Amino acid sequence: MPAALTELDSRLGARIRAERDARDWSLTELAQRSGVSRAMINRIERGEASPTASLLGRLSGAFGLTLSTLLARTENSRSVRLLKASDQLIWTDPATGYIRRQIAPAPGSGLPIDVVKVDLPAGASVTFPAAAFAFVRQLVWVLEGRLTFAEDEVAHNLEPGDCLEVARAADCTFRNYHPAPCAYLVIVLRQS
């Protein structure tokens, strides 16, 4: 049974439409750049579909944005330095149950770094296209559980405390083959 649509899904749809409009792109152009069908983009923009993590990665990559930036732009743009835990953006992937918490920066901040905590359920897998990593450098640091991180055909098995610098421009998959949930941080340095 599909997950219920949320207010965040509606705001995400509006943000995707705003990003597309700001670039003067048609639905067809965004579909070609992202590899996401016109019909799906249209449903997301109208708030009729909840996008998956993988799909948001493809769209953000097409826009030249990190997923964190795309999600942060759905929030208020007022600048703050303290982002209370209760105010941090939390998003759940409707396909896998992957939970993504935006720890930093606060909305409106100009810091070129993103810190994201991810809870990946047992047995879950999320794939992002190379385009989502083309303009960033990132680290993956496992907090709890075990994570298999695949860059194209190269797999890295990470345990608590392990930290991996992600290579550039490869399709990447986060997998939790284990019976327990996995929690990890993704630290992203946006490059100009």
N, C-alpha and C positions, 0 to 999 in steps of 0.2 A: 504494500500500500504506500503510495507516494506521501512524502512529508507535507504537512500543511504549509501554505505560503505564509511568510511573516512580513512585518513592516519593513525589516531589513531587505527582504527580497524586492519589495517595491522600490525602496530607495536605491538599491543596486541597479535595478532596471533603469531608473531615471538617470543615474550616474553614467551608465553605459551609453544611454542615448545622448547625454550631454557631451561625453567624450567624443562620440561619433560626430555629432553636430559641430563641435568645435573644430574638427578637422575637415568639415564639409565632405564627409564620406557617406555614401549611400549604404544601405543594408548589404547590397551586393559586394561593395568594396571591402567592408569589414568582414564579410563572410570569406572572401578570397584571402585576405591578409591573415585571418585567424584560423581558418579551416573549420569554422563553426557554421552550420547551415543558416541561411537567411531566416528560415521559419523559426528556428530555435532562438536566434537573436531577437527576432520580432516578439516572440512570446515572452522572453525575459524582459525586454524593454517595456512591454505592456503590463508587467507584473503578473503574468499568467503561468510562469514557470520559475522554479527555484534552481539556479545554476549550481553545477557541481564545482568542486575545487579545481579539477582538471580543466573544465570549460572556462572558469574564471582566469586560470593561468594562461590559456590560449588567447583570451580577449585582452588581458592586461599586456601580454607580450606584443600583441598586434598594435596596441596603443603606445608601446615603448615605456610602459609603467610597470612597477613591481605590483604584485598582488596586494601588498600592504598599502601602497599608495592609492590604488583603486578603491580599496575598502575604506581607507581613511578619508578619501574625498566624498564618501557617502555621509560622513558625519559633519557636524558644524565645523566651520573653518575658523572659529575664534581660537586665538593662540593662548595656550596655557603651558606651564612648565611642569605642573604636578598632575599626573594622570592617575587618579585613585583607581584601585582594583575594580570598584563598582562601576567606574566610567569607561573601562577598557572595552573596546569592541570585541565581542565574541560572536563567531560565525560557525555554524555547523554545516558540513557538507551533507546534503540530503541523500547522496548515493552511498556513502561509507560510514557516516557518523563521526568522521574526522572533525575535531573541535579545534578551532584556531582562535587564539587570544592575542590581540595586538597590544603588546606591552609598551612599546615605544616606537617612534616618538609620539608625543601628544598631537592631536589635530592642530594644524596651523603652524607647527614647528618647521623650521628649515633644516633640521639635522639630516644629513645624508645617510642615516642608518635606520634600519628597521630591526626590532627585536620582537620575535613572535614565538609564542609557546604553542605547541601542537600536541594534542592527545589523539593518538592513533589507536583505534580499537583493535582487539585481537583479530587476526585474519584479514585486516583491511589493507588496501593498497591504493595509492593515489599517484597518478602520473602527470607530470608537467612537461610541456614541449620545450625544446631548446630555446625558442624565442623568449620564453619567460626568464631566461638566465643570461641573455646576450649582453645586457648592459649593467650587470651587477656582479659583485663578488660576494660569496656567502660561505658561512660556516654552519655546520649541523652538529649540535652538541646534545648527546643523549643524557637525559636526566634519570629516567626509569625505564625498565623493560629492555627489549632488544629491538633494533631496527636494522633492516637490510635496505641499503641505499644503492640503487643502480643508476649508473651513468652510462647510457646506451647498453653495451654488453658487459661492462665492468661492475661487479657487485662488491660492496663493502659491508661487512657485518659489524655493527656497532653495538657496544654494551654500555652500561651506565658509566659516565665520565669520559667516554671516547668523543673526540671532536674531529670532524672531517672538513677540510677546505674543499669546496665543490669546484670541479673543473668547469670550464666555460663551454657554452654552446653544445650541450648534449641533452637529449631527452632524459629526464630524471624520474625515477620512481621510488617512492617511499613505501616500504612493505613491512608489515608486522606479521610474520609467519607464526608467531608464538601465541600460546593460550592466554597470556596476560597483556593488558594494555601497555602501550609505550608512550612515554612523554619525552619530547625533545624541544630544544630551542633552535630556531633558525635566526641567525644574525646576518643581515644583508647590508652591504655597503653599496649604496647607489653611486654610480660613476657618472660624471657629467661629460 
